[in-house]
Amino acid sequence: MNNASLRQNDFAARRKQNAAASVLVAENDSDAVRAILKSSALKGIVAVVAGSAAETLKLCEYGRFDLAFISQSFCTAKSNLPDKIKITNPEMPIVLLADLKSDSAGKTVQDIIRLAHLGITNAFVKPLETADIINLFETYIPNKPTADISDLCDLEHSVFSIIGSGSELIGAVELAKKTAASSIPVLLAGESGTGKELFARLIHRFSRRNLNPYITVNCAALNESLLESELFGHEKGAFTGAFSQRKGRFEMAHRGTLLLDEISETPLSFQAKLLRVLEQQEFQRVGGNENIKVNVRLICTTNKDLLALVRDGKFRLDLYYRICGVKLVLPALRDRKSDIHDLVWHFVNLYSHQTNRRITRLDPAMIENFCRLNWPGNIRQLRNVVRMLMVLGDGQTLSLVNAPWLFEDPQGDERPQTSVHTSAGLGTMPLEHIEQCAIIETLRRNDNNQLQTARILGISDRTLRDKMKKYKQSNVLVSV
């Protein structure tokens, strides 16, 4: 059995063992998606969104769902989608989301079910009501436990979950899907936190290599010698501490996809070695003399302007052309403000069980404030803020009431005195500052219980101790 099969079997086994409730939402109507995401968050159910019939089938290959909502527009005679879904998920109930406005007069829901062929369990006419969706959950998945954080993280990192309906984002998604069909190198450019790794996974999942390894390397975290050993491997005795032969990431990614994260952080001397490997499709392990041939699809990410680095003499032009077969520029969150509402619901869904909180309403004033901000940390920053608000707040409404300091000016000490906050603080607040505040407040609420604090924040107790030590050394964490 190959590595890919082992990975898929392991993923399926963990999903079966954990048996947390999950639903598939195959719909491109943003209002319908928003309604189901909200209802899923209320019940602590994992919701995964697919924006096309092809994406729906891909998701069904990689996971098992307890219930599927399928758009009528996806159920054409050509796609035969319900029957195809039943091949991989034979026992899963399928609810058709019908839009009678798009059909000729006189059609009933029963007519639409017949048009959709076999496999439809139930049907609802849009727009959807929260009560109807929750009733479906209680009917078809009545005894399923809600998801714990390990299930949510598995889904978040094992299937692509790109939320949004803005034209720039949709254009990037469509280009990524088209690019996936070939093996051409891809350069994903964008600010930190814009979802570059999610797009890399999407490209791999839609490619012909999707059953083979997907390997990642964070170039920024390694110096040149470690980077060379990590990518190319080493022979026994190649250097002090090399007690055995070790395969590199290129070798591990053979016939699959290799993601080089933050390629701009590699030194020029290493760039020359990397260029030779990409051109010749072969390399030697550190300390070895055997040529090892590989067939790898390369995806690189950068949060810097590589051409500017070329002009400054910090990046090789020939390597730039080699890795930039197709360039996708991902939009910053400040350029897709219309997606913030849906993203917040997505993160509420993701962290509802971890924080032991069920949210039924988003405070409009909070969303309005969020839409005014620049979000220098982009989606990653929004995710951290939503999780922190869920930890710090109470009740079923997510708001800023319990965290007014989020809108403090980092350069001053004054806090807003009104319920309508300014957008000065959070929009310029570093992610580290948000993290520090979350640690301090969560420790306070849990009587300095570090194990409980780590569990709520979704990190290990060792990671929490390391962060506390770092912040104490910088005289920041003084409230514990």
NUGUZA-265439 format. One record per residue: x, y, z of N, C-alpha, C in turn; residue in three letters. Coordinates in steps of 0.001 Angstrom, whole numbers, plus 500000, padded with zeros to 6 digits. Atoms other than C-alpha are relative to their C-alpha. Layout:
% residues N
XYZXYZXYZAla/...
END
This chain:
% residues 480
500852498799500000500000500000500000500883501245500000Met/499143498817500073501453503397499037499672500997501103Asn/500160499014498929501829506414501314498673500732499907Asn/501257499271500173498819508159499797498828499191500541Ala/501083500850499508496556505186500526500002499932501514Ser/499895500023498545497861505010504073499443501277500603Leu/500480498727499477497145508712504566498477500075499929Arg/501451499937500153493610508405503212499302499052500968Gln/500598500947499068492882505299505273500059500529501427Asn/499851499444498657494210507037508381498974501102500229Asp/500973498912499876492027510084507717498591499433500181Phe/501332500596499913488959507908507150499791499304501340Ala/500122500703498720489676505829510262499775500975501139Ala/500161499022498930490011508908512459498612500627499947Arg/501341499418500122486781510373511082498949499017500513Arg/500961501005499554484981507070511701500057499822501506Lys/499825500189498569486440506690515179499402501169500785Gln/500481498833499267485636510252516243498492500195499832Asn/501441500027500252482182510051514620499308501310500355Ala/500626498709499736481524513765515013499072500364498851Ala/500981499637501010478559515214513168500599500969498989Ala/499497499113501048479417516799509820499014500014498845Ser/500893499867501146477423518106506866500762500607498833Val/499449499453501232478325518870503279498993500987499430Leu/500861498956500557476937522089501797500460500271498573Val/499650499830501406477069521930497998499078501061499411Ala/500871498875500350475706525352497132500847501224499704Glu/499307498747500291476850528615495533499127501223500267Asn/500867498904499562473953530714496837500488500448501375Asp/499367499558498755475643532810499539499003500082501154Ser/500996499916498927472395533351501488499698498618500581Asp/500274501359499529471694529615501660501183499446500778Ala/498800500467499300475288528838502629500087500639501379Val/499924499283498722475194531500505346498992499419501003Arg/501028500540499108471959530069506781500410498641500558Ala/499602501333499534473364526537506968501211500091500919Ile/498845499816499118476675527693508453499556500479501378Leu/500496499489498715474794529613511128499330498881500796Lys/500697501080499309472573526637511963500976498927500470Ser/498985500978499605475585524307512032500727500465501246Ser/499316499450498827477300526619514492499139499855501248Ala/500901500123498848474236526536516735500017498591500576Leu/500065501394499559474345522738516879501378499375500211Lys/498662500558499845478137522314516990500327498964498948Gly/499801500943501098478152520525513635501002500583499016Ile/499015499555500981481055520732511204499320500138498643Val/500565499774501327479959522246507876501128500272499017Ala/498984499830501036482115521958504744499299500426498720Val/500678499392501147481224524059501700500682499600498698Val/499523500274501353481573522994498062499286500941499045Ala/500573498996500881481053525549495314499640499520498614Gly/500327500544501316480493523217492350499737498506500134Ser/500248501442499984479425519686491440501309499224500064Ala/498703500692499994483044518689490761500640500040501381Ala/499425499867498661484192520012494124499238499131500999Glu/500809500856499131481318518162495807500474498559499941Thr/499545501383500155482478514839494390501381499804500601Leu/498666500089499402486058515554495440499904499875501515Lys/500145500033498547484994516226499013499424498671500470Leu/500578501292499626482916513044499080501029498878499917Cys/498937501000500087486013511090498059500867500001501248Glu/499040499860498902488035512417501003499361499977501381Tyr/500621499992498685485480512411503793498622499366499968Gly/501342500550499847482266510899505075499156501005500770Arg/500868498999499393479388513205505907498692499348500448Phe/501253500533499467476205512611507889498785500511499242Asp/501114499387500720474035514836505704500574500916498933Leu/499551499110501073474386516706502423498852500889499549Ala/500909499047500629472629519829501183500529500245498589Phe/499546499909501388472800519881497378499143501005499246Ile/500721499006500789471881522823495183499335499353498790Ser/500704500472501188469302522140492513500805500284498734Gln/499242499628501198471585523918490035501137499031499712Ser/498933500981500209474236521208490551499461498673499465Phe/500591501307500309471778518367489817499442499976498582Cys/500422500074501393471649518407486035500006498543499538Thr/500005501356500547470983515350483910501413499547499643Ala/498625500336500376474604515510482752500846499654501213Lys/499161500239498817476121515672486237499583498751500769Ser/500507501166499262473875512968487755500594499956501408Asn/499250499848498753475280514244491048499510499113501149Leu/500418500826498859473066512470493641500429498545499886Pro/499606501398500175473746509037492153501498499813500188Asp/498547500108499845477489509693492015500410500128501468Lys/499705499853498572477505510842495642499712498702500737Ile/500397501226499318475742507636496672501027498875499828Lys/498971501025500196478649505594495295500978499991501163Ile/499027499904498904480999506866498015499339500196501356Thr/500725499764498746478380507812500638498596499407499885Asn/501294500621500328475565505266500131498899500243501018Pro/501023499850498965473789505875503453499728501458500369Glu/500136498590499624474053509665503549498699500596499455Met/501194499307500493470721511550503359500399501231499174Pro/499736498849500864470635514184500609498756500883499968Ile/501088499022500029468493517312500888500221500927498808Val/499911499136501171467845519140497636499564501411500375Leu/500333498595499765467884522941497872499440500563498699Leu/500685499632501234465338524043495298499745501494499940Ala/500299498590500242464842527480493790498931500052498924Asp/501102500060500956461411527530492183499970501200499077Leu/500034498785500823461961531058490856500712499783498675Lys/499226500200501218464402529711488293499343498996499066Ser/500662500999500815461946527115486968498701500553499414Asp/501260499586500610458879527343484813498868499877501003Ser/501112499943499050455586528049486548499350498627500137Ala/500750501227499773453759525149488121500818498836500485Gly/499177501107499519456713522999489096499919499910501511Lys/500032500233498566456461521470492540501329499422500447Thr/498782500605499466459184520226494832500120498553499537Val/499959501393500437458190516674493882500482499888498555Gln/499521499994501381458743517524490213501509500155499958Asp/498562499748499986462200518828491028500756498761500456Ile/499352501228499536463049515661492949500074498987498861Ile/499977500940501119462057513578489927501020500422498957Arg/499020499509500962464154515802487675501421499712500463Leu/498664500238499456467128515248489970500349498521500034Ala/499780501448500043466846511469489377499875499398501400His/500128500729498741467339509103492298500921500563501067Leu/499054499689498931468980509538495663499632501171500875Gly/500384498852499185467183512618497004499117499532501162Ile/500760500387498808465896512153500572498896500998500309Thr/500956498951499659464137515478501037500314501214499142Asn/499775498785500779463800518887499426499395501192500721Ala/500487498753499421463384522467500596500138501101498968Phe/499965498854500899462602525610498686500693501159500708Val/499325498828499436464943528541499284499059501211499946Lys/498960499895498967465175530817501198499756499056501175Pro/500065500947498900465961528519504120499772500714501325Leu/500228499493498655464748529115507653500842499190500983Glu/499154500675499010466972528307510631499272498831500644Thr/500770501065499342464210526256512268499904498760499118Ala/500087501138500919463862524080509148501326499243499935Asp/498686500637500086467597523431508955500285499197501264Ile/499760500701498731467860522517512640499099498773500102Ile/500895501156500004464839520237512238500575498870499147Asn/499350501011500835466701518450509431501156499342500746Leu/498909500563499201469731518037511686499455498993501009Phe/500552500860498951467565516562514433499338498755499416Glu/500638501147500646465813514262511950501024498993499497Thr/499077500898500689468807512850510098501275499693500778Tyr/498818500294499175471645513096512648499667500277501466Ile/500501499656498666469796513006515980500936499652501145Pro/499208500478498865472272511106518139501494500193499812Asn/498579499778500263475565512313516716500575500983501004Lys/499356499012499121477984513996519129500465501197499200Pro/499447498835500677479103517506518309501490499823499849Thr/498589500176500330482602517954516949500892500529501102Ala/498991499426499116485594518338519200501083500622499144Asp/499044499190500758488594520431518226500881499164499090Ile/499159500818500864490591517502516812499308499711498685Ser/500743500209501236487833516744514299500020501246499139Asp/500054498749500742487568520388513320501328500292499344Leu/498682499748500569491314520693512811500282499039498859Cys/499824500952501086491344517504510720499313500503498745Asp/500727499533501162488673518911508451500588501282499458Leu/499477498713500438490189522370508361501267499804499179Glu/498723500170500666493559521011507226499993498886498959His/500014501129500910492474517998505192499133500238498776Ser/500761499629501180489942519545502842500054501505499870Val/499919498566500205489985522951501262498689500630500427Phe/501182499309499477487595525348502963500214501482499774Ser/499757498618500385487802528658501137498654500716499983Ile/501290499349499787484985530931502274500000501370499345Ile/500120498677500596483822533914500245499353499941498638Gly/500683499947501290481923535031497182500402501221499180Ser/499543498833500747483809538157496069500622499616498671Gly/499532500312501356484840538369492421501491499676499964Ser/498563500266500003488584538493493171500301498607500540Glu/499766501319499413488450535406495378499510498899499071Leu/500546501017500901486217533442493013500884499857498768Ile/499091500067501141488536534360490135501260499223500323Gly/498800500730499585491532533063492077499711498511500144Ala/500374501411499843489700529822492922499878499328498638Val/500174500590501326488734529222489295501338499827499286Glu/498678500118500615492282529911488097500791498862500642Leu/499311501093499310493630527527490745499512498649499496Ala/500550501264500488491290524779489549500475499696498579Lys/499507500205501363492313525303485916501471499607500010Lys/498570500276499905495971525292486884500260498583500480Thr/499788501312499388495560522049488817500102498888498969Ala/500034501071500991494982520027485658501365499695499403Ala/498659500207500542498612520467484569500980499806501146Ser/498955500106498976501922520022486379500888501235500009Ser/499211498776500086503098523566485723500244500568501399Ile/499739499398498681504798525288488710499071501185500255Pro/500920498933499616502581527723490608500647500850501083Val/499554499064498971503573530833492565498768500657500607Leu/501112499389499274501023531886495192500521501209500759Leu/499532498764499378501579535513496171498868500642500785Ala/500998499323499185499806537454498863500536500263501384Gly/499565499666498650500125538950502301499843498797500929Glu/500133501063499007500516536729505356498552499912500469Ser/501349500207499498497224535193506423498906500048498961Gly/501027499916501044495445535352503046499531498632499514Thr/500467501335500368495119531566502684500797499329498908Gly/499191500571501077498006530642500411500104498477500104Lys/499881501455499863498360527149501874498681499299499678Glu/501287500578500390494629526488501473499899499877498486Leu/500019500053501464494986527331497781500952498931499485Phe/499061501047500409498025525058497508499350498626500138Ala/500685501277499801495970522193498937498886499813498976Arg/501043500090501015493113522992496567500591499553498669Leu/499350500365501265495474522782493585500397498531500013Ile/499599501409499911496840519451494796498785499080499920His/501180500865499970493369518000495441499349499872498624Arg/500617500034501316492150518905491942500945499483498917Phe/499024500446500989495295517628490227499947498485499821Ser/499904501443500221496021514189488800500923499342501025Arg/499089500518498977498537513820491634499315499871501366Arg/500668499845498700495889514014494354500039498758500876Asn/499874501206499181496366510405495495501431499773500464Leu/498587500103499636500100510951495929500353501053501052Asn/499675499144498842502001512824498671499869501498499728Pro/499984498536499966501506516493499484500920500379501150Tyr/498947499745499018504644517696501296500248501507500077Ile/499749498569499813505312521153502772501319500237500716Thr/498768499565499343508506522927503797499893501500500257Val/499981498580499647508642526254505644501428500505499851Asn/498633499553500284511720527860504099500483501037501007Cys/499608498931499080511686530758506564500488499456501337Ala/499661500556498685512167528410509530501348499292500018Ala/498772500792500088515433526828508315501144500829499438Leu/498825499370500600518956528098507715500444499181498793Asn/499642500618501273520789527117504532500372498530500143Glu/499566501387499856522422523919505812498828499090500358Ser/501165500800499634519219522671507422499017499892498841Leu/500910499998501140517192523631504357500447498987498957Leu/499470500946500981519485521623502079499768498564500457Glu/500219501343499469519298518572504342498521499645500004Ser/501439500241499934515527518944504736499425499677498627Glu/500552500193501339514849519148500995500623498816499266Leu/499302501014500787517482516773499614500344498747500792Phe/499640501147499187518048514419502541501501499925500233Gly/498565500150499754521426513179503754500352498531500198His/499475501338499770523566510073503963500519499890501428Glu/499447500238498672524760508514507179501421500547500073Lys/498669499440499817527794510402508476500282501237499183Gly/499776498822500842527276513373506146500435501199500828Ala/499618498909499102527670515733509108499784499520501433Phe/500162500360498592527751515664512895498518499870500347Thr/501392500244499657524512514134514094499236499226498949Gly/500654500787501049523704512338510821500278498524500255Ala/499739501378499569523481508885512412499398498963499063Phe/500599500934500951521438507359509615499624500745498729Ser/500443499393501259520375507945506033498586500556500177Gln/501320499369499881517391510252505683499538500530498654Arg/500572499472501230515139510975502729499630501463500182Lys/500401498605499976514524514605501850498580500185499509Gly/501388499719500370511236516302501088499751499821498499Arg/500171500240501435511818516164497319499724498523499745Phe/500162501441500175512155512393497528498654499536500549Glu/501280500371499390509130512107499815498817500441499139Met/501092499455500815507040514168497361499963499406498596Ala/499932500592501340507850511952494345498601499641499490His/501294500176500678504856511861491955498870500814500644Arg/501004499177499345503071514311494234500308501477499873Gly/499851498545499991503214517992495170500896500419501151Thr/499125499433498969505901519907497077499698501486500121Leu/500257498586499732504987523237498675501201500597500714Leu/498916499249499364507887525598499420499409501314500494Leu/500642498841499389506410528129501822501030501094500249Asp/499114498837499851508012531611501816501342499772499308Glu/498808500240500821510471530884499012500927501205499989Ile/499187498778500011511679534500499260501047500007501103Ser/499080500002498862513489533649502526501229499131499771Glu/498842500860500256515991531292500885501200500838499556Thr/498803499257500411519619532507500467500353499737498542Pro/499649500111501418521064533053496987500764498723499695Leu/499207501206500248523529530175497318499107498766499924Ser/500925501132500051520697527755498021499119500087498761Phe/500846499840501182518600529207495184500651499386498767Gln/499289500590501136521284528112492717499864498479500010Ala/500145501457499891521121524524494014498574499575499671Lys/501396500321500266517337524545493901499694500094498513Leu/500229499828501432517355525815490319500486498787499219Leu/499463501176500694519557522905489200499078498791500183Arg/500903501128499749517216520405490826498731500133499161Val/501233499792500746514160521945489167500214499802498506Leu/499719500134501433515812521985485746500314498565499616Glu/499554501351500333517286518482485899499094498917500569Gln/500887500954499329514621516831488068500778498855500656Gln/499214500965499245517365515054489989500907500740500972Glu/499158499388498975519591515695492997500804498910500691Phe/499243500915499152522056514104495398499740500351501458Gln/500125499731498574521556513694499103501287500642500512Arg/498818499405499381523925515695501310500934498874500441Val/499031501042499665527087513603501631499943498800499092Gly/500127501136500909526068511299498788500465500339498599Gly/499599499781501396527037510841495136499060499312499014Asn/500977500653500865524019508963493781498969501018499531Glu/501021499116500549521733510918491437498617499373500199Asn/501356500484499715518109510555492537499018500800499161Ile/500959499333500874515445511344489951498644500117500700Lys/501312499774499397512127512820491051499052500629498991Val/501068499380500790508841513827489470499088500721500986Asn/500680499223498968507426516632491602499323501214499381Val/500685498761500367504843519354491041500308501031501091Arg/499548499004499033506201522509492711499001501146500126Leu/500781498805499687504083525175494399500808500816501000Ile/499266499118499088505791528159496046499076501114500479Cys/500746498851499491504362530893498247500963501105500390Thr/499202498852499568505635534369499013499082501116500472Thr/500726498796499576504415537399500939500782501253499641Asn/499188498871500451507033539599499292499962500099498484Lys/499926499770501441507455541077495818501311499408499496Asp/498778500677500427509926538644494244500757500797498945Leu/499307499207501019510656540919491281500755501166500633Leu/499273498956499270511588543692493712501257499419500632Ala/498819500660499437513934541223495415501022499702498916Leu/499086500214501130515386540388491995500769501284499703Val/499344498716500272516093544083491397501008500362501090Arg/499083499720498889517748544277494828501122498975500098Asp/498949501011499974519939541281494034499827498943501069Gly/500244500958498920518290539089496690499264498750499531Lys/500672501185500533516491536630494409500404499836498546Phe/499526500276501360517593534953491191498854500133498998Arg/501017499819501027515694535991488082499679498681499307Leu/500249501272500680516161532585486446499162499060500864Asp/500836500817499118514681530860489502498571500540500029Leu/501340499407500017511768533309489487499213499488498798Tyr/500706500471501192510892532352485911499723498501500073Tyr/500167501455499902511304528670486773498827499628500908Arg/501068500349499054508855528698489700498680500690499680Ile/501195499195500277506390531180488207499377499587498671Cys/500721500426501194504655529058485572498650500693499926Gly/501249499255499830501363530523486794500089500728501328Val/499963499214498766501103533302489369498580500347500425Lys/501293499641499420498050533634491599500242500987501130Leu/499890498994498943497762536781493707498711499962500816Val/501177500127499147495411536275496649499650501345500624Leu/500396498683499478493392539308497770500119500069501518Pro/499967499764498554493903540790501222498570500106500525Ala/501337499948499407490959540707503628499388501390499878Leu/500542498636500109490620544506503436499396500249498621Arg/500551499864501345489804544039499726498819499065499770Asp/501152500898500127487051541489500402499135500094501252Arg/500775499748498786485051543078503195498633499301499973Lys/501319500637500086481815541529501891500022498559500496Ser/499893501390499551483136538111502952500156499877501515Asp/499700500065498565483763539046506593498877499320500778Ile/501134500589499279480265538089507774500039498474499904His/499966501453500179480529534583506289501225499381500659Asp/498793500512499355484090534140507543499819499907501510Leu/500234500035498550483035535016511088499137498799500367Val/500837501168499715480267532402510967500801498707499836Trp/499164501193500210482776529886509612500859499722501228His/499137500195498831485116530450512561499181499733501264Phe/500904500338498892482207530424515014499690498505499964Val/500261501423500186481343527004513602501215499173500418Asn/498769500745499758484956525905513894500326499882501478Leu/499549499964498608485460526888517526498873499896501029Tyr/501121500003499056481995526492519051500157498934501075Ser/499869501057498993482713523173520755501218500233500879His/498774499768499235486246524077521790499775501020501109Gln/500241498944499013484996527178523591498730499761500813Thr/501230500359499282481800525466524827498981501137499950Asn/500901498857500155479706528287523429499219499868498701Arg/500863500045501169476763528298521025499565501422499655Arg/500320498644500448476384531515519053498783499942499085Ile/501197499932500840472967532339517592499908501310499226Thr/500127498671500613473605535934516562501359500690499992Arg/498819499144500085476416538185515376499558501443500189Leu/500339498607499738476267541722516746500283500834498749Asp/499774499192501209475760544023513711501067501073500196Pro/498984498970499740477922546709515378501403499410499909Ala/498705500656500095480778544211515629500391499787498538Met/499711500222501417480522543267511952500308501322499308Ile/499755498676500588480328546951511020501409500486500331Glu/498643499617499611483504547639512995501043499162499272Asn/499069500883500706485229544623511464500198500461498556Phe/499914499592501405484430545955507986500740501319499821Cys/499248498747500092486171549249508804501506499776500130Arg/498597500232499662489465547628509726500832499608498790Leu/499081500354501083492532547063507566500464498552500065Asn/499612501392499805493329543602509004501373499680499419Trp/498655500294500519497117543518508478500346498522500072Pro/499770501440499918497082539865509582499012499186499197Gly/500954500620500910494223539112507171499134498944500686Asn/500956500980499489492103535975507665500516499344501273Ile/499434500593498785494478534522510241499709500882501214Arg/500288499077498901494005537638512362498518499972500361Gln/501441500068499742490220537531511974499654498720500747Leu/500250501276499318490214533867512996500387500079501474Arg/499547499889498614492232534608516132499090500908500824Asn/500882499073499290489977537534517042498662499333500319Val/501279500671499765486785535473516618500140498962501109Val/499803501009498949488186532647518728500140500660501370Arg/499815499314498729489238535101521416498673500567500513Met/501296499468499583485813536780521459499089498893500525Leu/500805501116499521484199533368521880500470499540501374Met/499454500378498694486526532613524798499600501017501069Val/500185498947498999486042535965526525498543500354500248Leu/501377499549499881482352536553525907499085499002500682Gly/501041500835499408479163535138527359498739500137499157Asp/501274499911500688475728534411525974500074499513498570Gly/500133500548501344474578533572522472500254501028498901Gln/499665498966500980475525536849520776501499500253500023Thr/498577499682500090479077537345519557500141501501499803Leu/499866498547500059480052540947520221501328500410500607Ser/498767499445499447482846543229521405499832500456501448Leu/500288499483498659481244543911524798501053499579501006Val/499053500509499012483696541714526699501456500248499629Asn/498613499756500414486781542858524804500143501378499374Ala/499876498656500576486679546650524319501441500381499728Pro/498589499674500200490476546720524558500501499586498622Trp/499606500336501368490564545167521085500145501250499147Leu/499968498780500788490018548686519815500807501095500673Phe/499060499030499453492623550349521971501010500403498935Glu/498867499567500809495255552379520216501264499454500652Asp/498801500554499393498524550426520770500970501066500490Pro/499091498938499579500279553786521187499486500761501219Gln/500567499249498882497975554996523961499308499095500979Gly/500606500783498934496131553903527063498491500178500084Asp/501413499711499858492658555262526494499156498957499279Glu/500940500927500601489757552950525771498753500766499577Arg/501240499341500384486605553912523912498976499895501116Pro/500990499977498930483835554872526297498600499716499479Gln/501323500224500561480952554306523908499922498602499429Thr/500191501335500557479448551171522428500426499935498549Ser/499523499980501378480488552260518949501488500296500031Val/498563499865499860484203551654518852500612500573498730His/499255499544501162486714553293516598500700498821499381Thr/499292501087500675488675551216514135501498500157500126Ser/498568499720499928492061552480515257500813498835500502Ala/499136500948499317493281549735517545500202498691499285Gly/499874501344500522492518546313516111500591499975498611Leu/499491499997501360493314547293512565501499500116499916Gly/498548499874500004496899548062513532500646499147501075Thr/499482500781498884497260545679516485500716498752499492Met/499283501195500436499935543010515946499321498739500519Pro/500582501261499577498836539386516142500522499571501364Leu/499425500388498714501207538861519070499270500679501153Glu/500696499279498933499378541525521074498637499371500269His/501289500672499845496028539853520431500190498685500746Ile/499712501279499347497551536531521471500291500187501482Glu/499659499726498603498979538012524666498745500297500817Gln/501230499641499289495625539513525644499126498768500221Cys/500812501211499872493866536197524985500545499089501088Ala/499393500853498975496338534289527165499725500560501391Ile/500204499374498689496082536779530031498557499829500470Ile/501403500038499597492282536884530011499525498566500243Glu/500425501391499820491838533113529605500584499408501275Thr/499413500436498730494256532419532458499210500567501182Leu/500741499368498904492367534894534632498662499312500215Arg/501323500613499885489013533291533858500072498557500499Arg/499856501394499580490394529839534668500914499865501213Asn/499216500016498754492172530750537935501433499537499761Asp/498612500310500357495589530445536234500243498513499754Asn/499864501415500355494915526799535317500532499909498570Asn/499361499977501311497363526362532441499470498901499082Gln/500517501086500835496017522994531227498649500377499399Leu/501307499586500488492477524356530956500135501145499003Gln/499778498877500912493727527559529324500504499516498650Thr/499462500538501252495724525613526732498908499297499204Ala/501074500708500696492699523439525924499038500979499336Arg/500941499019500545490428526444525432500603500741498814Ile/499340499254501074492980528251523254500409499104498836Leu/499695500915501093493545525127521158501477499791499756Gly/498566500227500117497285524793521861500419499012501078Ile/499509500926498990499409522332523817500439500773501237Ser/499563499318498787500340523098527417501458500432499897Asp/498602499606500201503996523160526346500084501293499198Arg/500014498769500798503256525779523689499573501183500849Thr/500448498918499119501383527830526276501130500440500925Leu/498895499646499096504331527664528691501080500784499261Arg/498978499297500791506731528726525923499574501438499716Asp/500488498652500293504542531696525004500005500866501255Lys/499989499242498750504155532743528637501418500422500369Met/498604499684499693507914532571529112500499501137499119Lys/499558498959500935508499534685526000499420501356500383Lys/500636498729499689505988537349527008500443500547501353Tyr/499492499538498710507222537478530607501385500618499852Lys/498658499456500219510762538038529368499941501379499372Gln/500140498680500627509499540994527336499160500942500859Ser/500749499172499038507674542342530428498582500299499528Asn/501361499795500492504328541916528677498997499256500865Val/500945500832499278502683539070530567500193500211501490Leu/499793499650498596502507540682533974498739499798500830Val/501260500112499270498890539990534894499761498606500553Ser/500188501348499505499413536317535745501042499681501050Val/
END
